[in-house]
């Protein structure tokens, strides 16, 4: 394989940053073309959820819960079954599928402050640990929350909020044209002067 072929099959998606940031952040992206042969061993599986477990949360309330399975396990197929049609088109090649669930109510039945925020922090910890393990995570809104609730008997005071596919990069040569287009599209973010302010809302910090 030539260097050009390698770039096509595994595109460089490193973030174009104003100053260098940690490689785990610069190299994190959300591929859809995943290697169907990649597996996740017990140590790595545990490490992903240890990373999630140690995420910060409001008042250490730890609102994040996860339903998870590796490809080949029955629960993997059940999670796959509640994904949207578009996500089913590629997520079956993931080494692991996860549903992230946020606690909505506290022990007194009152709304849990920052429950979804806490789940988001835990999910990002999981994804960054996946990067450290040489894997990638793709977080998805495209799944049926109520179907997930029914499928896994999620209690009423918890809310299925996000699905996550974890795996290794696959070969773009094996993907259809639509997926190849998405995978090779340049990554982009709003500029710093659009998102960071100082003094007042209308004064960019950069």
TORPA-4810 file (N, C-alpha, C, O; in nm, 3 decimals):
<nodes>
NODE_1_0.084_-0.119_0.000_0.000_0.000_0.000_0.088_0.125_0.000_0.182_0.135_0.079_X
NODE_2_0.059_0.218_-0.086_0.135_0.341_-0.093_0.087_0.437_0.016_-0.017_0.415_0.078_X
NODE_3_0.166_0.544_0.038_0.126_0.644_0.137_-0.008_0.707_0.099_-0.089_0.737_0.186_X
NODE_4_-0.029_0.728_-0.031_-0.156_0.786_-0.078_-0.272_0.692_-0.050_-0.379_0.736_-0.007_X
NODE_5_-0.251_0.561_-0.074_-0.355_0.463_-0.046_-0.388_0.462_0.103_-0.504_0.453_0.142_X
NODE_6_-0.283_0.472_0.187_-0.304_0.470_0.331_-0.386_0.591_0.375_-0.472_0.577_0.462_X
NODE_7_-0.363_0.707_0.317_-0.438_0.826_0.353_-0.584_0.811_0.315_-0.672_0.856_0.388_X
NODE_8_-0.611_0.747_0.202_-0.749_0.727_0.158_-0.819_0.628_0.249_-0.935_0.649_0.285_X
NODE_9_-0.751_0.519_0.287_-0.815_0.416_0.367_-0.829_0.458_0.514_-0.923_0.417_0.582_X
NODE_10_-0.734_0.539_0.562_-0.738_0.585_0.701_-0.703_0.734_0.702_-0.587_0.769_0.727_X
NODE_11_-0.797_0.821_0.676_-0.768_0.963_0.660_-0.717_1.026_0.789_-0.755_0.985_0.899_X
NODE_12_-0.631_1.126_0.774_-0.582_1.202_0.889_-0.688_1.304_0.927_-0.716_1.397_0.851_X
NODE_13_-0.747_1.287_1.043_-0.854_1.377_1.087_-0.811_1.461_1.207_-0.896_1.509_1.282_X
NODE_14_-0.681_1.479_1.226_-0.632_1.557_1.340_-0.690_1.699_1.335_-0.701_1.759_1.228_X
NODE_15_-0.725_1.750_1.451_-0.784_1.884_1.460_-0.682_1.990_1.422_-0.564_1.981_1.456_X
NODE_16_-0.729_2.092_1.350_-0.647_2.207_1.314_-0.665_2.312_1.423_-0.762_2.388_1.421_X
NODE_17_-0.574_2.316_1.520_-0.591_2.399_1.638_-0.502_2.523_1.633_-0.398_2.524_1.567_X
NODE_18_-0.544_2.629_1.703_-0.469_2.754_1.706_-0.333_2.735_1.773_-0.234_2.795_1.730_X
NODE_19_-0.328_2.653_1.875_-0.204_2.613_1.942_-0.215_2.462_1.966_-0.325_2.408_1.966_X
NODE_20_-0.103_2.393_1.988_-0.112_2.249_2.009_-0.195_2.213_2.132_-0.187_2.279_2.236_X
NODE_21_-0.275_2.108_2.119_-0.347_2.051_2.232_-0.306_1.905_2.245_-0.240_1.851_2.156_X
NODE_22_-0.344_1.842_2.354_-0.304_1.704_2.377_-0.350_1.616_2.261_-0.458_1.636_2.204_X
NODE_23_-0.268_1.519_2.227_-0.297_1.433_2.112_-0.430_1.360_2.126_-0.499_1.338_2.026_X
NODE_24_-0.467_1.321_2.249_-0.596_1.254_2.266_-0.711_1.341_2.221_-0.811_1.291_2.169_X
NODE_25_-0.698_1.473_2.241_-0.802_1.566_2.199_-0.792_1.596_2.050_-0.894_1.600_1.980_X
NODE_26_-0.672_1.618_2.002_-0.653_1.654_1.861_-0.693_1.540_1.768_-0.742_1.564_1.657_X
NODE_27_-0.671_1.417_1.812_-0.696_1.302_1.725_-0.834_1.240_1.745_-0.873_1.149_1.672_X
NODE_28_-0.910_1.289_1.844_-1.043_1.234_1.868_-1.138_1.277_1.757_-1.155_1.397_1.731_X
NODE_29_-1.200_1.180_1.694_-1.309_1.210_1.602_-1.405_1.092_1.605_-1.383_0.997_1.679_X
NODE_30_-1.510_1.098_1.526_-1.620_1.002_1.538_-1.638_0.925_1.409_-1.730_0.954_1.332_X
NODE_31_-1.552_0.827_1.383_-1.564_0.752_1.257_-1.688_0.664_1.255_-1.741_0.622_1.358_X
NODE_32_-1.732_0.637_1.133_-1.842_0.542_1.111_-1.792_0.414_1.046_-1.855_0.309_1.060_X
NODE_33_-1.680_0.422_0.976_-1.623_0.303_0.913_-1.532_0.235_1.014_-1.422_0.282_1.041_X
NODE_34_-1.579_0.125_1.070_-1.509_0.055_1.177_-1.467_-0.084_1.131_-1.528_-0.144_1.043_X
NODE_35_-1.362_-0.133_1.193_-1.306_-0.263_1.157_-1.388_-0.375_1.219_-1.395_-0.384_1.342_X
NODE_36_-1.451_-0.460_1.139_-1.536_-0.565_1.195_-1.460_-0.677_1.264_-1.520_-0.763_1.328_X
NODE_37_-1.326_-0.676_1.251_-1.245_-0.781_1.314_-1.192_-0.741_1.451_-1.144_-0.825_1.527_X
NODE_38_-1.199_-0.612_1.484_-1.144_-0.565_1.611_-1.230_-0.611_1.728_-1.353_-0.607_1.722_X
NODE_39_-1.165_-0.656_1.834_-1.234_-0.695_1.956_-1.178_-0.614_2.073_-1.070_-0.556_2.063_X
NODE_40_-1.250_-0.612_2.182_-1.209_-0.542_2.304_-1.191_-0.645_2.414_-1.284_-0.717_2.450_X
NODE_41_-1.069_-0.652_2.468_-1.042_-0.752_2.572_-1.096_-0.704_2.707_-1.143_-0.591_2.720_X
NODE_42_-1.090_-0.792_2.807_-1.149_-0.761_2.937_-1.083_-0.640_3.002_-1.152_-0.558_3.062_X
NODE_43_-0.952_-0.628_2.990_-0.882_-0.516_3.054_-0.926_-0.384_2.993_-0.954_-0.288_3.065_X
NODE_44_-0.934_-0.379_2.861_-0.973_-0.256_2.794_-1.119_-0.222_2.824_-1.152_-0.106_2.848_X
NODE_45_-1.204_-0.321_2.822_-1.345_-0.301_2.854_-1.360_-0.238_2.992_-1.436_-0.143_3.011_X
NODE_46_-1.284_-0.292_3.088_-1.289_-0.238_3.223_-1.233_-0.097_3.228_-1.290_-0.010_3.295_X
NODE_47_-1.123_-0.073_3.157_-1.061_0.060_3.160_-1.155_0.167_3.107_-1.157_0.279_3.159_X
NODE_48_-1.232_0.136_3.004_-1.325_0.234_2.948_-1.426_0.280_3.052_-1.459_0.399_3.059_X
NODE_49_-1.475_0.188_3.132_-1.577_0.225_3.230_-1.516_0.275_3.360_-1.583_0.348_3.434_X
NODE_50_-1.392_0.239_3.389_-1.323_0.305_3.499_-1.303_0.453_3.467_-1.321_0.539_3.553_X
NODE_51_-1.266_0.482_3.341_-1.251_0.622_3.301_-1.383_0.697_3.317_-1.385_0.810_3.366_X
NODE_52_-1.492_0.634_3.276_-1.624_0.697_3.291_-1.660_0.715_3.438_-1.717_0.817_3.476_X
NODE_53_-1.627_0.616_3.519_-1.663_0.619_3.662_-1.597_0.735_3.735_-1.654_0.789_3.830_X
NODE_54_-1.477_0.773_3.691_-1.403_0.877_3.761_-1.424_1.016_3.702_-1.347_1.108_3.731_X
NODE_55_-1.525_1.032_3.620_-1.559_1.165_3.570_-1.614_1.251_3.685_-1.674_1.199_3.779_X
NODE_56_-1.594_1.382_3.676_-1.654_1.470_3.777_-1.806_1.474_3.762_-1.859_1.449_3.654_X
NODE_57_-1.875_1.505_3.872_-2.020_1.524_3.867_-2.060_1.621_3.978_-1.988_1.638_4.076_X
NODE_58_-2.176_1.685_3.960_-2.224_1.782_4.057_-2.243_1.716_4.193_-2.318_1.619_4.205_X
NODE_59_-2.175_1.768_4.296_-2.189_1.714_4.430_-2.151_1.567_4.440_-2.193_1.499_4.533_X
NODE_60_-2.072_1.519_4.346_-2.036_1.377_4.340_-2.160_1.287_4.338_-2.161_1.179_4.397_X
NODE_61_-2.264_1.334_4.269_-2.387_1.255_4.262_-2.378_1.138_4.164_-2.458_1.045_4.172_X
NODE_62_-2.280_1.141_4.073_-2.253_1.029_3.983_-2.381_0.979_3.913_-2.425_0.867_3.937_X
NODE_63_-2.438_1.063_3.827_-2.567_1.028_3.765_-2.556_0.935_3.644_-2.659_0.893_3.591_X
NODE_64_-2.435_0.902_3.600_-2.418_0.825_3.477_-2.433_0.675_3.502_-2.378_0.621_3.598_X
NODE_65_-2.508_0.610_3.415_-2.519_0.464_3.413_-2.499_0.419_3.268_-2.520_0.496_3.174_X
NODE_66_-2.458_0.295_3.250_-2.429_0.246_3.116_-2.482_0.104_3.098_-2.474_0.022_3.189_X
NODE_67_-2.535_0.078_2.980_-2.567_-0.057_2.935_-2.469_-0.086_2.822_-2.464_-0.011_2.725_X
NODE_68_-2.392_-0.192_2.834_-2.281_-0.212_2.740_-2.261_-0.359_2.708_-2.289_-0.447_2.789_X
NODE_69_-2.212_-0.382_2.587_-2.180_-0.518_2.546_-2.084_-0.515_2.429_-2.079_-0.419_2.353_X
NODE_70_-2.008_-0.624_2.418_-1.915_-0.639_2.306_-1.980_-0.721_2.195_-2.069_-0.803_2.219_X
NODE_71_-1.932_-0.696_2.072_-1.987_-0.767_1.956_-1.979_-0.918_1.980_-1.877_-0.969_2.027_X
NODE_72_-2.085_-0.987_1.949_-2.093_-1.130_1.972_-2.171_-1.165_2.097_-2.209_-1.281_2.116_X
NODE_73_-2.197_-1.066_2.183_-2.277_-1.088_2.303_-2.423_-1.053_2.275_-2.449_-0.962_2.197_X
NODE_74_-2.518_-1.123_2.337_-2.659_-1.096_2.308_-2.701_-0.951_2.332_-2.781_-0.897_2.256_X
NODE_75_-2.647_-0.889_2.435_-2.685_-0.751_2.465_-2.640_-0.655_2.355_-2.706_-0.554_2.330_X
NODE_76_-2.530_-0.686_2.288_-2.486_-0.604_2.175_-2.597_-0.599_2.070_-2.630_-0.492_2.019_X
NODE_77_-2.652_-0.713_2.038_-2.759_-0.719_1.937_-2.883_-0.643_1.983_-2.953_-0.582_1.902_X
NODE_78_-2.911_-0.647_2.112_-3.028_-0.577_2.164_-3.007_-0.426_2.159_-3.101_-0.352_2.127_X
NODE_79_-2.886_-0.379_2.189_-2.858_-0.236_2.174_-2.866_-0.197_2.027_-2.927_-0.096_1.993_X
NODE_80_-2.806_-0.279_1.941_-2.812_-0.251_1.797_-2.957_-0.238_1.750_-2.987_-0.156_1.664_X
NODE_81_-3.044_-0.318_1.808_-3.184_-0.318_1.765_-3.257_-0.188_1.791_-3.357_-0.161_1.725_X
NODE_82_-3.210_-0.106_1.887_-3.281_0.019_1.917_-3.216_0.139_1.847_-3.262_0.252_1.864_X
NODE_83_-3.110_0.117_1.770_-3.046_0.226_1.697_-3.134_0.271_1.580_-3.217_0.194_1.531_X
NODE_84_-3.114_0.394_1.536_-3.185_0.444_1.418_-3.138_0.368_1.294_-3.032_0.306_1.294_X
NODE_85_-3.218_0.374_1.190_-3.184_0.303_1.067_-3.049_0.348_1.013_-2.969_0.266_0.967_X
NODE_86_-3.023_0.479_1.017_-2.896_0.529_0.966_-2.777_0.475_1.043_-2.676_0.439_0.983_X
NODE_87_-2.788_0.470_1.174_-2.677_0.419_1.255_-2.663_0.268_1.243_-2.552_0.215_1.256_X
NODE_88_-2.773_0.198_1.217_-2.762_0.054_1.195_-2.681_0.023_1.070_-2.627_-0.087_1.056_X
NODE_89_-2.673_0.120_0.978_-2.599_0.096_0.855_-2.450_0.078_0.874_-2.382_0.028_0.785_X
NODE_90_-2.397_0.119_0.991_-2.252_0.107_1.012_-2.214_0.055_1.151_-2.106_-0.002_1.167_X
NODE_91_-2.299_0.072_1.250_-2.259_0.045_1.388_-2.244_-0.103_1.420_-2.188_-0.138_1.524_X
NODE_92_-2.293_-0.190_1.335_-2.278_-0.333_1.359_-2.134_-0.379_1.358_-2.103_-0.486_1.410_X
NODE_93_-2.044_-0.300_1.298_-1.901_-0.335_1.295_-1.827_-0.289_1.420_-1.709_-0.319_1.436_X
NODE_94_-1.894_-0.217_1.508_-1.829_-0.172_1.631_-1.786_-0.291_1.715_-1.848_-0.398_1.710_X
NODE_95_-1.680_-0.272_1.792_-1.637_-0.376_1.885_-1.723_-0.376_2.010_-1.733_-0.477_2.079_X
NODE_96_-1.786_-0.262_2.040_-1.868_-0.248_2.159_-1.976_-0.145_2.133_-1.952_-0.044_2.067_X
NODE_97_-2.095_-0.170_2.185_-2.203_-0.072_2.182_-2.246_-0.042_2.325_-2.246_-0.129_2.412_X
NODE_98_-2.281_0.084_2.347_-2.315_0.132_2.480_-2.439_0.221_2.471_-2.456_0.294_2.374_X
NODE_99_-2.523_0.215_2.572_-2.626_0.318_2.592_-2.594_0.387_2.723_-2.585_0.324_2.828_X
NODE_100_-2.579_0.519_2.716_-2.556_0.599_2.836_-2.688_0.648_2.891_-2.772_0.701_2.817_X
NODE_101_-2.707_0.631_3.022_-2.832_0.663_3.088_-2.805_0.764_3.199_-2.711_0.747_3.277_X
NODE_102_-2.886_0.869_3.205_-2.869_0.973_3.306_-2.975_0.961_3.414_-3.093_0.940_3.385_X
NODE_103_-2.933_0.974_3.537_-3.030_0.977_3.648_-3.104_1.109_3.645_-3.042_1.215_3.634_X
NODE_104_-3.239_1.105_3.654_-3.321_1.226_3.646_-3.367_1.275_3.782_-3.384_1.396_3.801_X
NODE_105_-3.386_1.185_3.878_-3.440_1.220_4.009_-3.345_1.175_4.118_-3.279_1.071_4.106_X
NODE_106_-3.338_1.253_4.227_-3.252_1.214_4.339_-3.328_1.122_4.434_-3.439_1.079_4.404_X
NODE_107_-3.269_1.092_4.548_-3.328_0.996_4.641_-3.460_1.045_4.699_-3.542_0.966_4.746_X
NODE_108_-3.481_1.177_4.697_-3.606_1.234_4.747_-3.709_1.254_4.637_-3.816_1.309_4.662_X
NODE_109_-3.679_1.209_4.516_-3.771_1.224_4.405_-3.768_1.360_4.341_-3.854_1.391_4.258_X
NODE_110_-3.672_1.442_4.378_-3.657_1.575_4.319_-3.569_1.567_4.194_-3.487_1.475_4.182_X
NODE_111_-3.584_1.663_4.100_-3.499_1.661_3.980_-3.352_1.661_4.016_-3.307_1.739_4.100_X
NODE_112_-3.277_1.575_3.951_-3.133_1.564_3.974_-3.062_1.678_3.901_-3.065_1.682_3.778_X
NODE_113_-2.998_1.770_3.972_-2.928_1.879_3.903_-2.814_1.825_3.815_-2.734_1.742_3.858_X
NODE_114_-2.809_1.873_3.694_-2.697_1.845_3.604_-2.678_1.696_3.574_-2.566_1.650_3.553_X
NODE_115_-2.789_1.621_3.573_-2.776_1.477_3.547_-2.722_1.447_3.408_-2.630_1.367_3.393_X
NODE_116_-2.778_1.512_3.305_-2.730_1.489_3.169_-2.588_1.542_3.152_-2.507_1.483_3.080_X
NODE_117_-2.560_1.653_3.218_-2.424_1.708_3.212_-2.324_1.607_3.269_-2.217_1.585_3.212_X
NODE_118_-2.360_1.546_3.381_-2.272_1.445_3.441_-2.253_1.325_3.351_-2.142_1.273_3.340_X
NODE_119_-2.360_1.280_3.286_-2.347_1.170_3.191_-2.256_1.211_3.076_-2.174_1.131_3.031_X
NODE_120_-2.270_1.336_3.028_-2.186_1.382_2.919_-2.038_1.379_2.956_-1.954_1.340_2.875_X
NODE_121_-2.006_1.422_3.078_-1.867_1.418_3.122_-1.816_1.274_3.128_-1.704_1.246_3.085_X
NODE_122_-1.898_1.184_3.179_-1.857_1.045_3.188_-1.839_0.983_3.050_-1.745_0.906_3.027_X
NODE_123_-1.932_1.016_2.958_-1.922_0.962_2.822_-1.796_1.012_2.753_-1.729_0.935_2.683_X
NODE_124_-1.762_1.139_2.771_-1.640_1.191_2.709_-1.517_1.126_2.770_-1.420_1.100_2.699_X
NODE_125_-1.517_1.100_2.900_-1.406_1.026_2.961_-1.390_0.890_2.894_-1.279_0.847_2.863_X
NODE_126_-1.503_0.822_2.873_-1.499_0.692_2.808_-1.438_0.702_2.668_-1.353_0.622_2.630_X
NODE_127_-1.482_0.803_2.593_-1.434_0.819_2.456_-1.285_0.852_2.453_-1.212_0.801_2.368_X
NODE_128_-1.239_0.936_2.545_-1.097_0.970_2.548_-1.013_0.850_2.592_-0.902_0.832_2.543_X
NODE_129_-1.065_0.769_2.683_-0.993_0.646_2.718_-0.986_0.553_2.599_-0.885_0.485_2.579_X
NODE_130_-1.092_0.548_2.519_-1.089_0.468_2.397_-0.976_0.515_2.306_-0.903_0.433_2.250_X
NODE_131_-0.960_0.648_2.291_-0.850_0.701_2.211_-0.716_0.654_2.267_-0.627_0.616_2.190_X
NODE_132_-0.701_0.657_2.398_-0.576_0.615_2.461_-0.549_0.467_2.436_-0.433_0.423_2.438_X
NODE_133_-0.655_0.390_2.413_-0.640_0.246_2.388_-0.625_0.215_2.239_-0.621_0.098_2.201_X
NODE_134_-0.615_0.319_2.156_-0.602_0.298_2.012_-0.734_0.271_1.943_-0.737_0.217_1.833_X
NODE_135_-0.844_0.310_2.009_-0.978_0.291_1.955_-1.043_0.427_1.930_-0.982_0.531_1.956_X
NODE_136_-1.165_0.426_1.880_-1.242_0.548_1.860_-1.383_0.526_1.913_-1.436_0.414_1.909_X
NODE_137_-1.444_0.634_1.963_-1.583_0.629_2.004_-1.668_0.722_1.920_-1.626_0.833_1.887_X
NODE_138_-1.786_0.677_1.884_-1.880_0.760_1.808_-2.008_0.769_1.890_-2.079_0.670_1.908_X
NODE_139_-2.036_0.890_1.940_-2.154_0.912_2.022_-2.273_0.947_1.933_-2.261_1.024_1.838_X
NODE_140_-2.388_0.889_1.965_-2.504_0.896_1.876_-2.630_0.940_1.950_-2.660_0.890_2.058_X
NODE_141_-2.701_1.035_1.891_-2.836_1.068_1.937_-2.939_0.978_1.870_-3.052_0.967_1.918_X
NODE_142_-2.902_0.914_1.759_-2.995_0.839_1.678_-3.025_0.701_1.732_-2.971_0.600_1.687_X
NODE_143_-3.115_0.697_1.833_-3.166_0.569_1.882_-3.301_0.596_1.947_-3.333_0.710_1.979_X
NODE_144_-3.378_0.491_1.965_-3.512_0.502_2.020_-3.504_0.492_2.173_-3.483_0.383_2.227_X
NODE_145_-3.522_0.605_2.240_-3.507_0.607_2.386_-3.610_0.518_2.455_-3.577_0.445_2.549_X
NODE_146_-3.734_0.526_2.409_-3.839_0.448_2.475_-3.822_0.299_2.448_-3.851_0.216_2.534_X
NODE_147_-3.775_0.266_2.328_-3.747_0.125_2.300_-3.633_0.074_2.388_-3.637_-0.039_2.436_X
NODE_148_-3.532_0.158_2.409_-3.421_0.120_2.497_-3.470_0.103_2.640_-3.430_0.010_2.710_X
NODE_149_-3.557_0.193_2.684_-3.611_0.182_2.819_-3.685_0.050_2.838_-3.666_-0.020_2.938_X
NODE_150_-3.767_0.016_2.740_-3.844_-0.108_2.750_-3.755_-0.231_2.737_-3.772_-0.328_2.811_X
NODE_151_-3.660_-0.226_2.645_-3.573_-0.341_2.620_-3.490_-0.377_2.742_-3.465_-0.495_2.769_X
NODE_152_-3.447_-0.275_2.817_-3.354_-0.299_2.928_-3.415_-0.265_3.064_-3.342_-0.254_3.163_X
NODE_153_-3.546_-0.249_3.070_-3.615_-0.225_3.197_-3.554_-0.107_3.273_-3.534_-0.115_3.394_X
NODE_154_-3.525_0.002_3.202_-3.467_0.120_3.266_-3.573_0.184_3.356_-3.684_0.211_3.310_X
NODE_155_-3.540_0.210_3.482_-3.638_0.269_3.573_-3.683_0.408_3.527_-3.614_0.475_3.449_X
NODE_156_-3.799_0.451_3.575_-3.857_0.577_3.532_-3.773_0.698_3.572_-3.781_0.803_3.508_X
NODE_157_-3.693_0.684_3.678_-3.613_0.799_3.722_-3.477_0.805_3.653_-3.389_0.880_3.695_X
NODE_158_-3.460_0.728_3.547_-3.340_0.733_3.464_-3.381_0.753_3.319_-3.487_0.706_3.277_X
NODE_159_-3.297_0.822_3.242_-3.330_0.853_3.103_-3.221_0.805_3.008_-3.108_0.854_3.014_X
NODE_160_-3.251_0.708_2.919_-3.155_0.674_2.812_-3.129_0.799_2.729_-3.222_0.862_2.679_X
NODE_161_-3.002_0.835_2.713_-2.969_0.966_2.659_-2.878_0.961_2.537_-2.891_1.044_2.448_X
NODE_162_-2.786_0.866_2.532_-2.688_0.862_2.424_-2.650_0.718_2.397_-2.646_0.635_2.489_X
NODE_163_-2.622_0.687_2.271_-2.564_0.558_2.235_-2.421_0.584_2.189_-2.392_0.689_2.131_X
NODE_164_-2.333_0.489_2.214_-2.192_0.505_2.179_-2.143_0.376_2.113_-2.163_0.267_2.165_X
NODE_165_-2.079_0.391_1.999_-2.011_0.279_1.934_-1.860_0.297_1.954_-1.808_0.406_1.935_X
NODE_166_-1.793_0.190_1.992_-1.648_0.194_2.012_-1.584_0.087_1.925_-1.630_-0.027_1.921_X
NODE_167_-1.479_0.125_1.854_-1.408_0.029_1.769_-1.284_0.090_1.711_-1.246_0.202_1.745_X
NODE_168_-1.221_0.017_1.624_-1.102_0.064_1.553_-1.139_0.105_1.412_-1.238_0.058_1.356_X
NODE_169_-1.058_0.194_1.355_-1.084_0.240_1.219_-1.086_0.123_1.121_-1.000_0.034_1.127_X
NODE_170_-1.184_0.124_1.033_-1.188_0.028_0.924_-1.128_0.086_0.798_-1.077_0.198_0.797_X
NODE_171_-1.135_0.010_0.692_-1.078_0.051_0.563_-1.188_0.116_0.480_-1.293_0.055_0.454_X
NODE_172_-1.163_0.239_0.438_-1.262_0.310_0.357_-1.293_0.239_0.226_-1.401_0.256_0.169_X
NODE_173_-1.199_0.159_0.177_-1.221_0.087_0.053_-1.338_-0.010_0.065_-1.397_-0.049_-0.035_X
NODE_174_-1.370_-0.048_0.190_-1.480_-0.142_0.211_-1.613_-0.073_0.236_-1.715_-0.139_0.254_X
NODE_175_-1.613_0.061_0.237_-1.734_0.137_0.267_-1.802_0.185_0.140_-1.739_0.196_0.035_X
NODE_176_-1.932_0.212_0.150_-2.002_0.266_0.034_-1.967_0.414_0.016_-1.904_0.475_0.101_X
NODE_177_-2.008_0.468_-0.097_-1.967_0.604_-0.132_-2.016_0.707_-0.030_-1.944_0.802_0.001_X
NODE_178_-2.137_0.689_0.021_-2.189_0.783_0.118_-2.106_0.790_0.244_-2.076_0.899_0.294_X
NODE_179_-2.068_0.674_0.295_-1.984_0.672_0.414_-1.845_0.727_0.386_-1.789_0.799_0.469_X
NODE_180_-1.790_0.694_0.270_-1.657_0.747_0.236_-1.659_0.899_0.232_-1.564_0.964_0.277_X
NODE_181_-1.766_0.956_0.179_-1.777_1.102_0.174_-1.779_1.161_0.314_-1.711_1.261_0.340_X
NODE_182_-1.856_1.101_0.403_-1.863_1.151_0.540_-1.729_1.137_0.612_-1.688_1.226_0.686_X
NODE_183_-1.662_1.026_0.590_-1.537_1.000_0.663_-1.422_1.088_0.618_-1.333_1.118_0.697_X
NODE_184_-1.423_1.131_0.493_-1.313_1.212_0.442_-1.343_1.361_0.444_-1.257_1.442_0.408_X
NODE_185_-1.463_1.399_0.486_-1.499_1.541_0.495_-1.412_1.609_0.600_-1.397_1.555_0.710_X
NODE_186_-1.354_1.725_0.570_-1.270_1.794_0.669_-1.347_1.825_0.796_-1.465_1.860_0.792_X
NODE_187_-1.280_1.812_0.909_-1.341_1.851_1.035_-1.337_2.003_1.049_-1.243_2.067_1.003_X
NODE_188_-1.439_2.059_1.111_-1.444_2.204_1.127_-1.511_2.239_1.259_-1.598_2.166_1.307_X
NODE_189_-1.469_2.349_1.317_-1.531_2.403_1.437_-1.543_2.554_1.422_-1.472_2.615_1.342_X
NODE_190_-1.632_2.614_1.499_-1.638_2.759_1.503_-1.505_2.813_1.552_-1.436_2.746_1.629_X
NODE_191_-1.470_2.933_1.509_-1.344_2.993_1.553_-1.354_3.037_1.698_-1.464_3.057_1.749_X
NODE_192_-1.239_3.053_1.764_-1.237_3.091_1.905_-1.309_3.224_1.929_-1.373_3.241_2.033_X
NODE_193_-1.297_3.318_1.834_-1.361_3.448_1.857_-1.513_3.441_1.851_-1.581_3.537_1.885_X
NODE_194_-1.568_3.326_1.806_-1.713_3.308_1.805_-1.766_3.242_1.932_-1.886_3.244_1.956_X
NODE_195_-1.677_3.184_2.012_-1.727_3.104_2.125_-1.672_3.146_2.261_-1.722_3.101_2.363_X
NODE_196_-1.569_3.232_2.265_-1.510_3.272_2.392_-1.513_3.425_2.403_-1.465_3.495_2.314_X
NODE_197_-1.571_3.475_2.514_-1.587_3.619_2.531_-1.527_3.663_2.664_-1.509_3.583_2.755_X
NODE_198_-1.498_3.790_2.672_-1.446_3.847_2.798_-1.498_3.989_2.812_-1.514_4.060_2.714_X
NODE_199_-1.525_4.029_2.936_-1.578_4.163_2.959_-1.726_4.173_2.932_-1.802_4.213_3.021_X
NODE_200_-1.769_4.138_2.812_-1.911_4.136_2.777_-1.931_4.036_2.664_-1.835_3.989_2.603_X
NODE_201_-2.057_4.004_2.637_-2.089_3.903_2.535_-2.037_3.942_2.399_-2.006_3.854_2.319_X
NODE_202_-2.028_4.068_2.370_-1.989_4.114_2.238_-1.837_4.136_2.222_-1.791_4.186_2.119_X
NODE_203_-1.761_4.097_2.326_-1.616_4.117_2.322_-1.543_3.983_2.316_-1.531_3.916_2.418_X
NODE_204_-1.496_3.944_2.198_-1.425_3.816_2.187_-1.296_3.817_2.272_-1.229_3.919_2.283_X
NODE_205_-1.265_3.702_2.329_-1.141_3.690_2.406_-1.021_3.664_2.317_-0.907_3.675_2.362_X
NODE_206_-1.046_3.630_2.191_-0.936_3.600_2.097_-0.950_3.685_1.971_-0.868_3.675_1.880_X
</nodes>
